[in-house]
Amino acid sequence: MSPPCEYEPTPFGHEMRRHFSFKPGYRNLNHGSFGASPVAIRNKANELRDECEATPCPFIKYRFPELLDESRAAMSDFLGVPESTIVFVQNATTGVNTVMRNMVWSSDGKDEILQLDVIYGACGKTTSYVCEASGDRVRTREIGFIHPVSDSEMVAAFRKAIETSRTEGYRPRIAIFDTISSNPGLRLPFEELTALCRSEGVLSLIDAAHGIGQIDLNLSSLDPDFLVSNCHKWLFTPRSCAVFYVPERNQAMMRSTIPTSHGFVPRSTGKESCVSPVQKKTDFVFNFEYVGTADNLSFLTVPEAIRWRQRVCGGETKIRDYCIQLSRQGGQRVADILGTVILDNATHTSTDCCMVNILLPIGKPTSGDGSLVKQKGKPDTTVTEWMQQTLIKSCNTYMPVFPFQGSWWVRLSGQVYLEISDFDWAGWTLKDLCKQLQEEESDHRM
């Protein structure tokens, strides 16, 4: 039998698995963390890698920039913005760090960074580091909620935080928020928050790690000040690849890449640009074109990923509709099996994405992830680690388990290679796992 065509239109569900490389029996219910790339797109990356190894210097110095421009052009068309505003970085955390570490803070110590309580952990640590490294010239102001909340409540709280900051004599300089938060996986009203920042004169930094390929992103109408989104999660490129969008009005602020490399132009030189007349690229684009030697061939697979999604899956709308509907219906099936609930607001905007969070029927966390599972003859471990490790070793799967607002939750992802039966299986697997956990703790107390 000949192998299936890599670009053959394929029905969603288990038949789609033949385009991926999952080992037999493995159920990838956690697409959200690290993504999964189809074989055809990885083959394209491997072809480019072979080309690079055949002629390393010509490829890296001349061929790579040409192909990178093709990827930037494909991405600019995909997001509806000028090509001059698009560059690539390795991941969303790198993009967030690039923005935060290029900010110049006022010397009076009155600048503030606004952030939500569901900020991604690495980004929260980034803002903490920036405050520390600045010598306390800037501080964070966290906006907290009892989730889930309505979009209007979140926007109102954000507006109130801006007003309070100014009333207290501070200066809200930049706000960081997600399109879809990580744990829990909730769609946020990022469109309204971006508009609010614009009207209030606060810079908007959107951590869209879970954005591109999962929800519709038209950046020309959204008009954020900065946005970074992982392509290796929901767009299907190989790891790691993220698009970094900076409108031309803000590009002069992004003085350095991370790490600083050949494209940096020191002000002390008096030069306006280090770009040769032959290249005719802006300082911003040239700065991000080569940031030291790294395996960035995944950046070049963006056109292939977009093409594959169109030919095999039928396009973005079809993918989005299937995955969002599957995560909602599948999440409810899991909640019904467990006898619990999904995390959602009254208008269901929080679940208007491809991830869903289900309450687990187990005890309350003591503090953070500090609840320990006592095991006879084995080291104590956290509930999160016990459940996730057991899922890997005994169930041939992985599901993120995390404490949130005094309860334990699991986050599942809808994807084109999954179907409702996978969520049924997940529900009964989790039910059995919760029972095992309770028995483990009961045995220890005896």
Helices and strands as residue ranges (DSSP letters): G 14-19, H 31-34, H 39-54, H 56-58, I 59-63, H 64-79, G 83-85, E 86-89, H 92-102, E 111-116, H 121-133, E 138-143, H 151-167, E 171-178, H 190-200, E 203-207, H 219-222, E 226-230, H 231-234, E 242-245, G 248-253, G 267-269, H 283-289, G 297-301, H 302-313, H 316-338, E 355-359, E 372-373, E 381-382, H 383-395, E 401-404, E 407-413, H 420-445
